[in-house]
């Protein structure tokens, strides 16, 4: 049976112990791992692994010895309680062994939890779980978490009192960093607020959020796209201090302005163009990029891309003697001034 993206989060938090098994698949290994951890913890509890009620089987080992899974499903622990047989990083080559274990499963056996990478609709492993009457298949996609999911994450971290603007900051953060980093940030925020009865503020979230060169690069992209010439110097100074490479900065700037150009030149208008982006852009970042595309317009964005192309050629030129970062910074200032015309 298929688990829809809408129903999957609630099932992960409270899986049915009487079901035969669950397949969790997706391109993002971190997102899949976090969901798998949540499901297994809900089934066997925090002491399940210590009490030997969790058996881990690498997908590669299962291909070599198909009986491993069935043995794990039928084996008994020294401790009472529900059990899980977990197959990690499975592929279609393991379908036959998993099918045999599902067919031989009886009430009281260990529940079968399987993780996999991205599976096509024709995948035999995916079809096995989607058509099984007592097993589930759930696809994990790179969409940002919904509000209900964020509220559940906050509740698990003990962060139930939010001040003005805090939820908006949480939503923005969840769309800008990896799921693992986001969960660690919530844990850090929970520790940060121990003994502090004041509601969580956006400033608290900013203090606990991870700082990265990528975040600084995003800052310079928005500074340039919004024509804030006075902010370019300080942000560039931080990028230099973090060791950002001029070529990397130029590549990311070009990518950002190509996206804006694609949106601005869409026949349906910038809003339709932003909506067609793949991967999709959500929340405040989407609104910000839409405003940028509307403000620049297609013609000025073409001029900006010409500046970036010329800069790229200068960096590649054998006769170029000026520092590369200074060349890039000068071009970004020219673009920011262009945005203000």
Secondary structure by P-SEA (a helix, b strand, c coil): ccccccaaaaaaacccccccbbbbbcccaaaaaaaaaaaaaaaccccccccccbbbbcaaaaaaccaaaaaaaacccccccbbbbccccccccaaaaaaaaaaaccccccbbbbbbcccccccaaaaaaaacccbbbbbbccccccaaaaaaaaaaacccccccaaaaaaaaaaacccaaaaaaaaaaaaaaaccccccccaaaaaaaccccaaaaaaaaaaaaaaccccaaaaaaaaaaaacccaaaaaaaaaaaaaaaaaaaaccccaaaaaaacccccccaaaaaaaaaaaaccaaaaaaaaaaaaaaaaaaacccccccaaaaaaaaaaaaaaaaac
